[in-house]
Amino acid sequence: MIPGEIVFGDGPITINADSVRRTIDVVNTGDRPVQVGSHVHLPQANAALDFDREAAYGHRLDIPAGTAVRFEPGVLQRVSLVPLAGSREVYGISLNPPGRLDTTS
């Protein structure tokens, strides 16, 4: 064992195992690459990204924490999304009104 190493077990770890996934297509209409991190509320991502923001509401990319997806200009990418969990409150990502995603709670 390496000092500070964490051993999680023998088998593979499945991220977001109990999450309901949805798939959307994203195209970067800008002239520069756009990178979106693992916990960004996707509808609030860069305006140059063209996708169904309504379908993505309340969701983030289905990727490991601390990673990102790079969207190259003009290239269509199909991505998997999972619902934001926890308190479902979003602050500081864009100029959109921050706060609770679900008004029924």
N, C-alpha and C positions, 0 to 999 in steps of 0.2 A: 504494500500500500504506500502511496505517495503522501507526504504530509499535506493535509487539507483536502485530500481526495474524498469524494463522496461516492459510495457504491450503492446503486439503487436496486440491485437485484440481478438475477441471471438472465431474465428474458427482456425482450424489447419493450420500450415504453411507447405507448400510443398517445400522442398529444390530442387534446380535445376529444377524448374517447366518447363521451356521452353527448356531444354537441350535435345538433341538427345542422347539416351542411347545406349550403346552396351554392350554385355555380353561376358566375356571370362573365361576360366578355368585356374586356377593358382595352381601349385604344388610346395611346398618347398622341393627341393632336398637336402637341407643341413641337418645337424644334430642338429640344434638349431632353435628355433622359430624366425621368422622374422616379424617385425611390420612395416607397411607402413602407413604413415600419410595421412591426407585428401587432401593435396595439392601437393603431390609428383608427378612429371611427371613419370608415371608408368614405361615406358621403361628404366628409369635410376635407378630403384629400385635394391635391392640386387641381385647379379648375381646367387644366389642359387635358386631364384624363376624362375620356368620354365613356360613360357607362350608365346603367340604370340606377341612379342614385336613390330613387325611392325603394327599389328592391334591396339595396344595400343598407338601408337605414337600420341602425342598431347592430351592425355587423362589422367585423374586422377580418383581415386575412387569416386563413387557416394555415399559419406557419409557426415555427417555434419562436418563443419569446426571444427578443434581442436580435432577430433577423429581419430582413426586408426583401421586398420584391422590386426589381428594377424594370421600369416600363420604358422601352426604347421608342423614339419617335416613329409613328406610323405603323407600329407592329401590334397586331391584335394578340392579346393574351387571355386565355381562359383561366380564371382563378377561383379557388374555393374559399367560401366565407363561413364564419361561425358567429353566433350571436355574442355580443359583448356580455360579460357575466358580472357578478358582484352587484354593486349598487346601481350599475348602469347609468352613471353620471359622467358626463364628458365636459372637461374644462380645458381651455387654453390651446385648442387645436386650430381654430380659425375664428373668423369674426362672427360666425353663426352664433345665435344665442346659446350660451352654455347651460348646463344643468341636466336634469333627469331626462332620459330618453323616453320613458314610459310615463304618461300623465295620469294613469290609473292608479299608480302606487302611492 
